[in-house]
Amino acid sequence: MAEENEAVRISEKFWNASIAELKQGYNVETEERTEKYYCLVCGAAFEKGLIYKDEGQYYEAEKFAALHVDRVHGGMFHWLLTLDKKLSGLTELQKGLLQAFRQSLSDAEAAKELGIGSTSTVRNHRFTLREKVKQAKLFLAVMELAEEKPGASSPFVSIPRTAVMVDERFAITELENAEILGTYFKQGPDGPLSEFPKRQKRKAAILRHLLKRFETGRKYSEKEINAVLEAAYPDYVTLRRYLIDYGLLDREEDGSSYWVKL
């Protein structure tokens, strides 16, 4: 029962978040043209443009959201490791090993810290964790394939070379790509986007298409990026964020300029 309650407490924002958002612990959404940063753990909201004060220091909204995640929830690495095995798939020993790896402990130091008594055992567990990563990727690919229509034999759309998450989201045929664009760009490929889907593969196809509206080699201000994206879809903030997360756009750390990744 405790495990079920824990699963219920976790918000939909958490489950719908990208890997990058899960790592930082918050996302950004637009509500009535107001951007807000939401904590993925507790749902606390911080409005862009407002200044937040903590212990005599002043922070803009995104910085304060990051501070909130660290101070209130102990950071996402710590918080994710507190989740039950039913949700994370990790045993207590594996969680301890991940803590040791994060602290850059050697195999011998990790064995001593966890009372395992053998460096070879630590190496075996390290190998097992790496295998879990591979299995997770394969599982995601199989799930995507299970949802596709059988019989599609068109050549696959080329994968963006700069994509930071080259996985099943970019494994899409030309036929599938055309169907997705036809579904979501009802007024034609140069028209507005009717909605931004939840399925990753559809998101990838749409984002790759929207990228064509930007010139390669040119640097854009955030205002210019927003103007191009808002012409396609009212929630331009979400589009901009996903273009960054998927490695299609890059930007300066302070957000002063954006450009298409080569």
C-alpha positions in Angstrom: 0.0 0.0 0.0 2.9 2.4 0.8 4.3 1.8 -2.7 1.0 2.6 -4.3 0.6 5.8 -2.3 4.1 6.8 -3.3 3.3 6.3 -7.0 0.1 8.4 -6.6 2.0 11.3 -5.0 4.3 11.7 -8.0 2.8 14.2 -10.4 2.1 13.8 -14.1 4.6 16.6 -14.7 7.3 14.2 -13.3 6.2 11.3 -15.6 6.0 13.5 -18.6 9.3 15.2 -18.1 12.3 14.7 -20.3 15.5 13.1 -19.0 17.1 16.6 -18.9 14.2 17.9 -16.8 14.3 14.9 -14.4 18.0 15.6 -13.8 17.4 19.2 -12.9 14.2 18.6 -11.0 12.0 21.2 -12.6 10.4 22.1 -15.9 8.9 25.3 -17.4 5.4 25.8 -18.7 3.4 28.7 -20.2 0.0 29.5 -18.7 -1.8 32.5 -20.2 1.5 33.8 -21.6 3.1 33.6 -18.2 6.2 31.3 -17.9 6.4 29.3 -14.6 9.0 26.9 -13.4 7.5 23.9 -11.6 9.3 21.6 -9.2 8.8 18.0 -10.5 8.8 16.6 -6.9 6.3 18.8 -5.1 4.8 21.0 -7.8 5.9 24.3 -6.3 5.7 27.1 -8.9 8.1 30.0 -9.5 7.0 32.7 -12.0 9.5 34.0 -14.5 10.0 37.8 -14.0 9.6 37.7 -10.3 12.5 37.9 -7.8 12.7 35.5 -4.9 14.5 36.1 -1.7 16.3 33.4 0.4 18.6 34.0 3.3 19.3 37.6 2.3 20.0 36.6 -1.4 17.8 37.4 -4.4 17.2 35.0 -7.2 15.4 35.0 -10.5 12.8 32.3 -10.9 14.8 29.5 -12.6 17.8 29.9 -10.2 15.3 29.8 -7.3 13.7 26.7 -8.7 17.1 24.9 -8.8 17.8 26.2 -5.3 14.4 24.8 -4.1 15.1 21.4 -5.5 18.5 21.2 -3.8 17.5 22.7 -0.4 14.0 21.2 0.0 14.5 17.9 -1.7 18.2 17.3 -1.4 18.9 17.4 -5.1 17.4 15.1 -7.8 20.1 12.4 -7.5 19.4 12.0 -3.8 15.6 12.2 -4.2 15.4 9.7 -7.1 17.4 7.2 -5.0 14.7 7.5 -2.3 12.1 6.1 -4.6 10.9 2.6 -3.9 12.4 -0.3 -6.0 8.9 -0.7 -7.7 9.4 2.7 -9.3 13.2 2.9 -9.8 14.0 -0.8 -10.3 17.1 -0.3 -8.0 17.9 -2.5 -5.0 19.3 -0.9 -1.8 22.8 -2.2 -2.7 22.6 -0.7 -6.2 21.6 2.6 -4.7 24.6 2.4 -2.4 26.9 1.7 -5.3 25.5 4.6 -7.3 26.2 6.8 -4.3 29.8 5.5 -4.2 30.3 6.0 -7.9 29.0 9.6 -7.7 31.5 10.2 -4.9 34.2 8.9 -7.3 35.2 6.1 -4.9 37.4 3.4 -6.2 36.1 -0.2 -6.3 38.1 -1.0 -3.2 36.8 2.1 -1.4 33.2 1.3 -2.5 33.6 -2.3 -1.3 34.8 -1.1 2.1 32.1 1.6 2.4 29.3 -0.8 1.6 30.8 -3.8 3.5 30.9 -5.9 0.4 34.4 -7.1 1.1 35.4 -7.7 -2.6 36.4 -5.4 -5.4 35.4 -8.0 -7.9 31.9 -7.9 -6.5 31.8 -4.1 -7.0 33.0 -4.6 -10.6 30.3 -7.1 -11.2 27.6 -4.8 -9.9 29.0 -1.9 -12.0 28.7 -4.2 -15.1 25.1 -5.1 -14.1 24.1 -1.4 -13.8 25.6 -0.7 -17.3 23.6 -3.6 -18.6 20.4 -2.1 -17.1 21.1 1.1 -19.2 21.3 -1.0 -22.4 18.1 -2.9 -21.5 16.2 0.3 -20.8 17.1 1.7 -24.2 16.0 -1.6 -25.9 12.8 -1.7 -23.9 11.9 1.9 -25.0 12.6 0.9 -28.6 10.4 -2.2 -28.4 7.6 -0.2 -26.8 7.7 2.4 -29.6 7.7 -0.4 -32.3 4.8 -2.1 -30.6 2.7 1.1 -31.1 3.6 1.5 -34.7 1.6 0.2 -37.7 3.1 -3.0 -39.1 4.3 -3.2 -42.7 6.0 0.2 -43.0 9.0 -0.2 -45.2 10.0 3.3 -46.2 13.7 4.4 -45.7 14.3 5.9 -42.3 14.5 9.7 -41.9 18.1 10.7 -41.2 19.0 11.2 -37.6 20.2 14.7 -36.7 24.0 14.4 -36.1 23.9 16.7 -33.2 21.0 15.1 -31.4 22.0 14.6 -27.7 19.5 11.7 -27.3 19.9 9.6 -30.4 17.4 6.8 -29.6 14.1 5.4 -30.6 12.5 8.9 -31.0 14.5 9.5 -34.1 14.0 6.0 -35.6 11.2 7.0 -38.0 10.5 6.2 -41.7 9.8 8.8 -44.4 6.2 7.6 -44.5 5.7 7.9 -40.8 7.3 11.4 -40.9 4.9 12.5 -43.6 1.9 11.1 -41.7 2.9 12.9 -38.5 3.5 16.2 -40.2 0.2 15.9 -42.1 -1.6 15.2 -38.8 -0.2 18.1 -36.8 0.3 20.7 -39.5 -3.2 20.7 -40.9 -2.7 23.9 -42.9 0.4 22.6 -44.6 4.1 22.2 -43.6 4.6 25.9 -43.4 1.5 26.5 -41.3 0.8 26.5 -37.6 1.1 23.4 -35.4 -2.3 22.2 -34.2 -1.0 20.6 -31.0 2.2 19.3 -29.5 1.9 15.6 -29.0 3.1 13.6 -25.9 4.7 10.7 -27.8 8.4 11.2 -28.2 8.6 10.0 -31.8 6.0 12.5 -32.9 7.7 15.3 -30.9 11.0 14.5 -32.6 9.4 14.6 -36.1 7.8 18.0 -35.4 10.9 19.5 -33.8 13.1 18.4 -36.7 10.6 20.0 -39.1 10.4 23.2 -37.1 14.2 23.4 -37.1 14.0 24.1 -40.9 12.5 27.5 -40.0 15.8 28.7 -38.7 19.0 29.5 -40.7 22.1 27.5 -40.1 25.1 29.6 -39.1 23.0 32.5 -37.8 22.7 33.5 -34.2 19.3 34.4 -32.9 18.3 36.3 -29.8 15.8 34.7 -27.5 13.2 37.2 -28.7 13.8 36.1 -32.3 13.6 32.4 -31.4 10.3 33.0 -29.6 8.8 34.9 -32.5 9.5 32.1 -35.0 8.2 29.4 -32.7 5.2 31.4 -31.5 4.1 31.8 -35.2 4.0 28.0 -35.2 2.4 27.3 -31.8 1.3 29.5 -28.8 3.4 27.6 -26.3 6.7 28.6 -27.8 8.5 28.1 -24.5 7.8 24.3 -24.6 9.0 24.1 -28.3 12.2 26.1 -27.5 12.9 23.9 -24.5 12.5 20.6 -26.4 14.7 21.9 -29.3 17.4 22.4 -26.7 16.8 19.1 -24.9 16.9 17.2 -28.2 20.2 18.7 -29.2 18.7 20.5 -32.2 19.3 24.1 -31.0 22.2 25.3 -28.8 22.5 28.5 -26.7 24.7 30.6 -24.6 24.4 29.8 -20.9 22.8 33.2 -20.2 20.3 32.7 -23.0 21.7 35.7 -24.9 21.9 33.9 -28.2 20.7 30.6 -29.9 21.8 28.8 -33.0 21.1 25.6 -35.0 23.6 22.9 -34.0 25.7 21.8 -36.9 
